[in-house]
Amino acid sequence: MLDDDERFRHGCDAIPAMARVNIELKAVDRDPEATLARCVGLGATDGGVLRQRDVYFMARRGRLKLRVEEGALGGELIAYRRTDAFEPADSTYILAPVAAPEDLAEALEATLGTVAVVTKRRHLFLWEGVRIHLDEVDDLGSFVEFEAVLPDAGDFGAAQEKVARLRGEFGIADDALVSVGYADLLMDGPQVLLSAAHGAMVNAYAPYSEFKVGAAVRARSGAIYSGANVENVAYPQGQCAEASALGALVAAGESAITAVAVVAERLEVCTPCGGCRQRLREFGGVDTPVYLGRPGSDPVTTTLGELLPGAFHREALQG
């Protein structure tokens, strides 16, 4: 079992040691008035109401957002990594104060691209090192979120116990839990991936076949990695777009995918070749969705299991 320091380094291998760590849990809030009453009943300190606007940018590793609060003089650039999970999960993050958030947003939009904007009203409560967020998110609705801040809430074990206790106190059922962030809920997942794949396809190197392909994969961290096909005059040395995208994923320290998109210049729907189906299956499960089409279209949606039934997998190596 990893100790606290080892878990910290393990969880943020792509983020410097100045990063902070939370244990987080999010759920749909079906009765905001009752939730507010529970906060008061617990004796939680009322931290007031915050009106926040988070702009999410395309990131090579983890997730990146720029937060601006109403009435604040500046903002915060937040880089973070968190596994999408229904149960309490580690979130490792860096907060960087920003004096000119509008100028920074323009620069990041020009270089990285914006993927989502989340606007919310957050009623903040503080309880034993845990931040309790009662959120009203534009276009999404009401949510409650627990953030046990380390070391204020204790060590990892203590923080997890506090989050578990709060879940019980608030009566949060399994079907109310949310595994992803607000940006993911707002984004049309297929379209974001298709756009990333299309952006890579435009830059494909295909002087021999003139058949340009782009692929994009989403990692468990929420980051999106894209790649294009790269041909070679010695034809067998060429590389498919899916392989390029997976190479970017691995180079960034990731090892699992939750969704795939493939876009081709000359085909409305382009399925991965047999070899790439096996490559993708190495990092994804049978239920991992695969979107085939163009940005703005209604893509064909299939799964890795449907594309490659009876895939060769690591269990076969164990005899």
C-alpha positions as CSV (number, residue, x, y, z in Angstrom):
1,M,0.0,0.0,0.0
2,L,1.3,3.5,-0.8
3,D,1.8,5.9,2.0
4,D,0.6,9.5,1.7
5,D,3.8,10.9,0.1
6,E,4.0,8.0,-2.4
7,R,0.3,8.4,-3.3
8,F,0.9,12.1,-3.8
9,R,3.7,11.5,-6.2
10,H,1.9,8.6,-7.9
11,G,-1.2,10.7,-8.5
12,C,0.6,13.8,-10.0
13,D,3.5,12.4,-12.0
14,A,2.9,15.2,-14.5
15,I,2.4,17.9,-12.0
16,P,5.2,19.5,-9.8
17,A,5.4,18.8,-6.1
18,M,3.9,22.2,-5.3
19,A,0.5,20.7,-6.2
20,R,-2.3,20.3,-3.7
21,V,-4.6,17.3,-3.1
22,N,-8.3,17.0,-2.5
23,I,-10.5,14.0,-2.0
24,E,-13.7,14.8,-4.0
25,L,-17.2,13.5,-4.4
26,K,-20.0,15.0,-6.6
27,A,-23.7,14.3,-6.8
28,V,-26.9,15.6,-8.3
29,D,-28.8,17.6,-5.6
30,R,-32.5,16.7,-5.8
31,D,-33.5,18.8,-2.8
32,P,-31.4,21.9,-2.5
33,E,-33.4,23.2,0.5
34,A,-32.9,20.0,2.5
35,T,-29.2,20.0,1.6
36,L,-28.8,23.6,2.8
37,A,-30.6,22.6,6.1
38,R,-28.2,19.7,6.6
39,C,-25.2,22.0,6.2
40,V,-26.6,24.2,8.9
41,G,-27.4,21.2,11.1
42,L,-23.9,19.9,10.9
43,G,-22.6,23.3,12.2
44,A,-20.7,24.0,9.0
45,T,-19.4,27.5,8.6
46,D,-21.2,29.5,5.9
47,G,-18.6,30.8,3.5
48,G,-21.0,32.8,1.4
49,V,-22.2,32.7,-2.2
50,L,-19.7,32.8,-5.0
51,R,-20.5,33.4,-8.7
52,Q,-17.8,31.7,-10.8
53,R,-17.0,31.3,-14.5
54,D,-14.6,28.5,-15.5
55,V,-13.2,28.4,-19.0
56,Y,-11.7,25.0,-19.9
57,F,-8.9,24.7,-22.4
58,M,-7.6,21.8,-24.4
59,A,-4.7,20.3,-22.4
60,R,-2.1,17.7,-23.2
61,R,-2.0,16.5,-19.7
62,G,-4.9,16.5,-17.3
63,R,-7.3,19.4,-17.4
64,L,-6.8,23.2,-17.5
65,K,-9.3,25.9,-16.5
66,L,-9.3,29.6,-15.9
67,R,-11.6,30.7,-13.0
68,V,-12.9,34.2,-12.5
69,E,-15.2,35.0,-9.6
70,E,-17.6,37.9,-9.7
71,G,-16.2,40.9,-8.0
72,A,-12.6,39.6,-7.9
73,L,-9.8,41.7,-9.2
74,G,-8.1,38.8,-10.9
75,G,-8.6,35.1,-11.5
76,E,-6.9,31.7,-11.0
77,L,-5.4,29.3,-13.6
78,I,-6.0,25.8,-12.3
79,A,-4.2,22.7,-13.7
80,Y,-5.5,19.4,-12.3
81,R,-5.7,15.7,-12.7
82,R,-8.6,13.6,-11.4
83,T,-9.8,10.1,-12.4
84,D,-13.4,10.1,-13.4
85,A,-15.1,8.0,-10.7
86,F,-18.4,7.7,-8.8
87,E,-16.6,7.0,-5.6
88,P,-14.4,9.6,-3.7
89,A,-11.4,10.3,-5.9
90,D,-8.0,12.1,-5.6
91,S,-7.7,15.4,-7.3
92,T,-4.2,16.8,-7.6
93,Y,-4.1,20.5,-8.7
94,I,-2.1,23.7,-8.9
95,L,-3.6,27.1,-8.4
96,A,-1.8,30.0,-10.1
97,P,-3.1,33.6,-9.4
98,V,-3.8,35.6,-12.6
99,A,-3.8,39.4,-12.6
100,A,-5.3,39.8,-16.1
101,P,-7.6,36.8,-16.7
102,E,-9.2,38.2,-19.9
103,D,-5.9,38.6,-21.6
104,L,-4.8,35.2,-20.5
105,A,-8.0,33.6,-21.7
106,E,-7.5,35.2,-25.1
107,A,-3.9,33.8,-25.3
108,L,-5.0,30.3,-24.2
109,E,-7.9,30.3,-26.7
110,A,-5.5,31.3,-29.5
111,T,-2.9,28.6,-28.6
112,L,-4.9,25.7,-27.0
113,G,-8.5,26.2,-27.9
114,T,-11.5,26.4,-25.5
115,V,-13.5,23.2,-24.9
116,A,-16.2,24.4,-22.5
117,V,-17.4,27.3,-20.3
118,V,-19.0,26.5,-16.9
119,T,-21.0,29.3,-15.1
120,K,-22.3,28.6,-11.7
121,R,-23.6,30.0,-8.4
122,R,-21.7,28.3,-5.5
123,H,-22.8,28.4,-1.9
124,L,-19.8,27.5,0.1
125,F,-19.7,25.8,3.5
126,L,-16.7,24.7,5.5
127,W,-16.7,21.6,7.8
128,E,-13.7,20.1,9.4
129,G,-11.3,20.7,6.5
130,V,-14.0,19.8,3.9
131,R,-15.4,22.3,1.5
132,I,-19.1,21.7,0.8
133,H,-20.3,23.2,-2.4
134,L,-24.0,23.7,-3.1
135,D,-23.8,24.5,-6.8
136,E,-26.4,25.8,-9.3
137,V,-24.8,25.3,-12.7
138,D,-26.1,27.0,-15.7
139,D,-27.8,24.6,-18.2
140,L,-27.2,21.6,-15.8
141,G,-29.0,22.2,-12.5
142,S,-28.3,21.6,-8.8
143,F,-25.4,19.6,-7.4
144,V,-23.6,19.1,-4.1
145,E,-19.9,18.5,-4.0
146,F,-17.5,17.6,-1.2
147,E,-13.8,18.6,-1.4
148,A,-11.7,17.3,1.6
149,V,-8.6,19.4,1.4
150,L,-5.4,17.8,2.5
151,P,-3.9,18.3,5.1
152,D,-6.7,20.4,6.6
153,A,-9.0,17.4,6.6
154,G,-6.2,15.1,7.9
155,D,-4.4,12.4,5.9
156,F,-5.8,10.5,3.0
157,G,-7.6,8.0,5.2
158,A,-9.2,10.7,7.4
159,A,-10.2,12.7,4.4
160,Q,-11.9,9.7,2.8
161,E,-13.7,8.9,6.0
162,K,-15.0,12.5,6.3
163,V,-16.3,12.4,2.7
164,A,-18.0,9.1,3.4
165,R,-19.6,10.5,6.5
166,L,-20.9,13.5,4.7
167,R,-22.4,11.3,2.0
168,G,-24.3,9.4,4.7
169,E,-25.4,12.6,6.5
170,F,-26.7,14.0,3.2
171,G,-28.4,10.7,2.2
172,I,-26.8,10.6,-1.2
173,A,-27.9,7.5,-3.1
174,D,-25.8,5.7,-5.7
175,D,-27.9,6.8,-8.6
176,A,-27.3,10.5,-7.7
177,L,-23.5,10.2,-7.9
178,V,-21.7,12.0,-10.8
179,S,-18.4,10.6,-12.1
180,V,-17.3,13.6,-14.2
181,G,-16.9,17.3,-13.9
182,Y,-19.3,20.0,-15.0
183,A,-17.4,20.7,-18.2
184,D,-17.8,17.0,-19.2
185,L,-21.5,17.2,-18.5
186,L,-21.9,20.3,-20.7
187,M,-19.7,19.1,-23.5
188,D,-21.2,17.0,-26.3
189,G,-18.5,14.3,-25.9
190,P,-18.5,13.0,-29.5
191,Q,-18.3,16.5,-30.9
192,V,-15.3,17.5,-28.8
193,L,-13.4,14.3,-29.8
194,L,-14.4,14.6,-33.5
195,S,-13.2,18.2,-33.5
196,A,-9.8,17.2,-32.0
197,A,-9.5,14.3,-34.5
198,H,-10.4,16.7,-37.4
199,G,-7.8,19.2,-36.2
200,A,-5.1,16.5,-36.3
201,M,-6.3,15.2,-39.7
202,V,-5.7,18.5,-41.4
203,N,-2.0,18.2,-40.6
204,A,-1.7,14.5,-41.7
205,Y,1.3,13.6,-43.8
206,A,-0.1,11.5,-46.6
207,P,1.6,12.5,-49.8
208,Y,1.4,9.0,-51.3
209,S,-2.2,7.8,-50.6
210,E,-3.6,11.3,-50.2
211,F,-5.9,9.7,-47.7
212,K,-5.7,11.9,-44.6
213,V,-7.0,10.5,-41.2
214,G,-7.2,12.0,-37.7
215,A,-7.9,10.2,-34.5
216,A,-8.5,11.4,-30.9
217,V,-8.7,9.5,-27.6
218,R,-9.9,10.6,-24.2
219,A,-7.9,9.5,-21.2
220,R,-9.4,8.6,-17.8
221,S,-8.0,12.0,-16.6
222,G,-10.3,13.7,-19.1
223,A,-7.4,14.9,-21.3
224,I,-7.8,14.4,-25.1
225,Y,-4.9,13.2,-27.2
226,S,-5.0,13.4,-31.0
227,G,-2.8,12.2,-33.9
228,A,-2.7,11.9,-37.7
229,N,-1.5,9.3,-40.1
230,V,2.2,9.7,-41.1
231,E,3.2,8.0,-44.4
232,N,6.7,7.0,-45.5
233,V,8.1,6.4,-49.0
234,A,9.0,2.9,-47.6
235,Y,5.3,2.1,-47.2
236,P,5.4,-0.3,-44.2
237,Q,7.1,2.4,-42.1
238,G,4.0,4.6,-42.2
239,Q,1.9,5.0,-39.0
240,C,-1.9,5.2,-38.6
241,A,-3.6,8.1,-36.9
242,E,-4.8,5.9,-34.1
243,A,-1.3,4.8,-33.3
244,S,-0.1,8.5,-33.3
245,A,-2.9,9.4,-30.9
246,L,-2.0,6.5,-28.6
247,G,1.6,7.5,-28.7
248,A,0.8,11.0,-27.5
249,L,-1.3,9.4,-24.7
250,V,1.5,7.2,-23.5
251,A,4.1,10.0,-23.8
252,A,1.9,12.0,-21.4
253,G,2.0,9.3,-18.8
254,E,-1.5,7.9,-19.4
255,S,-2.4,4.3,-20.0
256,A,-6.2,4.0,-20.5
257,I,-8.8,5.5,-22.8
258,T,-12.5,6.1,-22.3
259,A,-13.5,7.1,-25.8
260,V,-12.2,7.3,-29.4
261,A,-13.0,9.4,-32.5
262,V,-11.8,8.9,-36.1
263,V,-12.2,11.4,-38.9
264,A,-11.1,11.0,-42.6
265,E,-10.9,13.7,-45.3
266,R,-12.3,11.5,-48.1
267,L,-14.9,9.4,-46.2
268,E,-17.9,10.4,-44.2
269,V,-17.3,7.3,-41.9
270,C,-13.9,5.8,-41.6
271,T,-13.5,2.8,-39.4
272,P,-10.1,1.9,-37.8
273,C,-8.1,-0.8,-39.7
274,G,-7.7,-4.2,-38.1
275,G,-4.3,-3.4,-36.5
276,C,-5.6,-0.2,-35.0
277,R,-8.6,-1.9,-33.5
278,Q,-6.1,-4.2,-31.6
279,R,-4.0,-1.1,-30.7
280,L,-7.0,0.7,-29.3
281,R,-8.2,-2.4,-27.5
282,E,-4.9,-2.5,-25.6
283,F,-5.9,0.7,-23.8
284,G,-9.7,0.5,-23.8
285,G,-12.5,-1.9,-22.8
286,V,-15.1,-3.7,-24.8
287,D,-17.6,-0.9,-23.9
288,T,-15.3,2.0,-24.9
289,P,-17.3,4.1,-27.4
290,V,-15.9,4.9,-30.8
291,Y,-17.3,7.8,-32.8
292,L,-17.0,7.8,-36.6
293,G,-18.0,10.8,-38.7
294,R,-17.2,14.5,-38.9
295,P,-17.5,17.4,-36.5
296,G,-21.1,18.7,-36.5
297,S,-22.5,15.5,-37.9
298,D,-24.5,12.8,-36.1
299,P,-21.6,10.2,-35.9
300,V,-21.9,6.5,-36.2
301,T,-21.3,5.2,-32.6
302,T,-19.9,1.8,-32.0
303,T,-17.6,0.2,-29.3
304,L,-14.2,-1.4,-29.3
305,G,-15.9,-4.7,-28.5
306,E,-18.1,-4.5,-31.6
307,L,-15.2,-3.5,-33.8
308,L,-13.0,-6.3,-32.6
309,P,-14.8,-9.3,-31.1
310,G,-12.4,-11.9,-29.7
311,A,-9.6,-9.4,-29.3
312,F,-6.2,-10.8,-28.3
313,H,-5.5,-9.6,-24.8
314,R,-3.0,-9.9,-22.0
315,E,-4.7,-12.8,-20.3
316,A,-3.7,-15.0,-23.2
317,L,-0.1,-14.5,-22.3
318,Q,-0.6,-16.1,-19.0
319,G,-1.3,-19.5,-20.6
